[in-house]
Amino acid sequence: MTFTARIIAAFGRHLVVRDAQGNERVARPFGRKLQIVCGDMVTCEIDAHHDEAHVMEVLARDSCLYRTNLRAAEEAVVANLTLMLVTVAPLPAPDLFMIDRYLAAAASAGIRASLVLNKCELPWPTQMAQALSEYAAVGYAHLAVSAKTDTGMQSLRAACAGDIAVFVGQSGVGKSSLVSRLVPEADIRTGELMRGQEGTHTTTASRLYDLAGGGHLIDSPGVRDFAPALARLEPTSLGFLEVAQLAPRCRFDDCRHLKEPACAVRAAAESGEISPRRYESYRRLRRLFETLGAAEGPGGRRPRSR
């Protein structure tokens, strides 16, 4: 029997799928070539002998967040998102350049993004107020919440309603605590399904949960650093919204916004019209983007994973 399902939990080759009737079962990829992540829509076949499903095909994705892994290859993280919630906290200290990289990846993939400031009951670094002002000027909203005191949780629920949302951010910012507030029963059903599957690592798996007010929420493992898949970035602006807005005012259509004369983006950064720190973040990604292109030579980009 073949059926269509969504991946609701993934850790390596250990998967949980949910079909259109709401039935959930343990699954594994059929073969070694499929790259499957939480949120994917897939076709499956039942393996009655092992009481599990085999994922045979990954269906076309509406959107996907990609990163560069430790082997310098692109890797899908979560699929079919409509909202990325970049989560930060006073501790660990916010990495603004990492935030920029997440936002660039989201914009390049056509995913809406907002900032979530967790642990708002704690004192914040003084530079965060300036950073939030800079993000707001670009168009990124933020929401101050606390998983500990329940502050802002109703607003966070409303922000996620009707979306397929994902929490991303550094390890230790409290993403799983926020999920537990939004979905109190979060770990029960998926944890039971994954338990006993050769060391399931349910605390580090990506998991999708249903929200009471509609929509879905994906909890993805925290990271020490995030490097977007450079070949997936929008080539002109690299996903920086202010660069995309100002680029038409540059003298040259192919302006890289680095050293070219009459560059509107560089001029805006020098005058303070846009954030100099955000511009430096763009410059860093641009240099990496061009280094990738030079390494691949004139033939184009390296093949992408599905």
N, C-alpha and C positions, 0 to 999 in steps of 0.2 A: 504494500500500500504506500503510495506517495502522497505527501501532504505539504502544505506551506506553513511555515512557522516563523516566529521571531526568536532570536537569541536573547534570553533574559539574564543569562549569567555565563561568564567565560573566564576560564583561567587556563591558558595554554590550550591543550586539546580536550580539556574537560568543559563540557557545555551543558546548559539547560535550555530547552526550547519550549515555547508555548504555541499551541495551534490556535486556529480561529475559534474553536469552541472553548478555549480557556484551559485545555488539558496541558499539563506540564510533564516533561520527562527528561531524563539524562540522555545526552547525545554525544557523539564524537564525529569529527570530520571523516569522510570517506577518502582515504589517500592523504598524501603529505603536502599537496600543492595548494590547498584551499587556505586562504587567510581570512579567518572568521573573527569578528569582534562583537561585543555586546551592542544590541540595536539592529543588527543585520536581519534582513528577511531572507529566508533560505528555503530550499526544498529538501525534504527528508524522506527516507524510507525506513520502515520498521525492521529492526533485527530482533525477531521474536526469540531466537536462541539465547541472546544475551540481555533481553529485556531492555533495550535501548534503541535510540534512533541513530541512523547514519545521515549526516548532512551531505547531500550530493552536490548542491550548487548554491552559490551566493547570488541572490538577485541584485539587480542594479540598485545602487544606493542613491538616495536623494541628496545626501550630503555625507561628509566623513571628515573627522579630525585625524590628521596624520602627523607623525613625528619622525625625527631622525633617530635611529637607535644607535647602540654602542658600536655596531659594525658599519656605521655610516650609510645604512640603507633605510629607505622610507618604510614606515610601519603604521598601519591603521590602528587607531586607538578606540574610537567608538563611532558608530554609524547612524545615519538617518536622524541627526539632531536638528532641532529648530532653535534651540537656545543654549548658549554656553554661559555658565555662572562661574566666573573667575573668582575664586575664594581666597581671601587674605586674612591675616590676623596680626595683632601686635607682636606675637611670638609664634613661630619664628619671624624674624624681621622681614617685612615685605621686600621681595625682589622685584623692583619696578621693571627691569628689563625682561624678566620672565613674564610678567603681566603683559608687556607689549608684544612678546612673541605669541602668547596665547591669542591675544586680540587680533594680531595680524593673520594668524592661521584661520581664525573664525571668519574674518572678513573675506579672506581669499576663498573660503569654502561656501560663502553665502549663508553663514550661520549668525543669527543675532547674538549679541553678547552684552552682559552687564557685570558689574563688580558686586561681590557680596563681602561685606566687612563683618566677619565673625568675631566673637569675643569683644563686643563693643562696650562691655562693662569695664574693660581694662584700659589703662592709658595707652595712647597711640604715639608712635614716633612723630615728631613735629613736622617732618617733611611730607607726611602722608596727606595733610590738609592741602598743601600745594599740589601734590600729585593728583588728588581728586578733582581739584579745580581744573587742572590741565585735561584730565579725561573727560570731564563734563563739557569743556569747550569743544572737544572733538565730537561729542554726542553720546558718550558712554555714561549711563546712569549708574548710581550705586545705592545699595541698600544696607543699612547698619542693622545687624541682628546679633542675637546671643542664644546659642543652644543651651547655655546654662540657665539664663533667666527667662527665656522665652520671648525676649524683646524682639519685635519685628517679624516673628514667625508667621503671623497671619498675612502680613504683606508679602512675605516670601512665597507662601502658598498661592496667593493670588497671582504673583508674577509667573509662576510655573504652570498655572491652569491652562489646559489645552495644548501644551507644548510637550515635546520630547526634550527634556533639559538634562544637562550634565554638570556636576560640580567638578571643577578642575582646580589645581593649585598645588602648592608645596605640601610636603608631608608635615603633619602636625597642626594644620590650620583648622581642623575640626569638621571636615566635610562629612565624615561618617556620623558625627554627633548631630549635625544638621539633618541628615537623612533620617536618623532615629527619631528626631522631633517631628519631622514631616510624615514619616511612615513608621509608627511605633512597632508594628509587627514585621519590620523589614527583614530581619535575619531568619525568621522562623521557617518559612516554606522553602526558600532557596537553600538555606543551610541544611535542612533535612534531606533535600534531593541530592545535594553535593556530598554529603557526609559519607565517608567510606570509599570514595572514588580515588583510591591510590594517593591519599594525602591531598585533600581538596583545596586547602588554602582559601577558605571562604572569606577570610578577612582581607585578602589581597586580590580577590576576583573583582572584575567589573560586574555590576548587577543592576538590573532595571526593575524599578518598583512602580506600581500604580498609585496615583494620587487620588485621594478621596474626592477632590473637587474636579477631577478630570485631568488628563495628561499623564505623563510618565516622567520618572526621575531616574537617572543613571548615576550610580556612585562609582567613581573610577579611582584606582589607587593613587596616592600622592606621589610626587616625584621630587627629587633633589634639584633637578634642572629639566627644562623643556626646550628642545630644539625643534622647530617646525621642519617639516619636509620641504626643503627649499624649492624643489621642482614643482610643488603644489601651490606656491605663493603666486599671487597675481603679479605678473612680471613688471608692470610699470610702477605701481605704488608699493608692492610687497605687502599689501593689506593695511597700510597706514592711511586712514581716512583723510587726514589733513593733506597728505601728499597727493592723493587722488584729486582732491578739491582744487589744489593750487597748480597742479601740473599743466593745465591748459594755458596758464599765463606765462610759462617758460618760453624762451626764444626758440628752442629746438624741440621738435616733437619727440625725439628720442633722448631727451635729457635724463641723465641718471641722478640728477640732483646732488652731485658731489662737488665737482670743480668747474662745471660748465659755466660760461658767461651768461649773464642775464637769467639766472635760475631763480624763479619766483619762490621755490621752496626754501632754498638756502637763504635768500634775502629775508623771508618771513621768520626764519629761525634766528637770524642775526638781529632783527628788529624786535623780537619778542612777540611777534604776531602769533607764532606757534611756539610750542614748548621746545627750547633748545635741547632738553634732555631727551624728549621723544625723537627729535631730529637725529641726535647722536645714536639712539637706538635703531633708527632707520638706516643710518650709515653703516653700522655694524652688520646688519642683515644684508645690506646691499653688497658689501665686500665679500661676505660668505657666498651670496648668490652668484657673484661673478667668478669667484674662485671655483665654484662647482661647474659653471659653464666652461671655464678654461680647461678644467680637468677632463671634461667630456669631449672637448675638441669641436670642430666645425660640424660634425654630423648630427648634433642635437643632443637631447637629454637622454639620460639613462632610462631604460624601461621602467615603467611604474608597476607596482603591485596593484592588483585589483582593488 
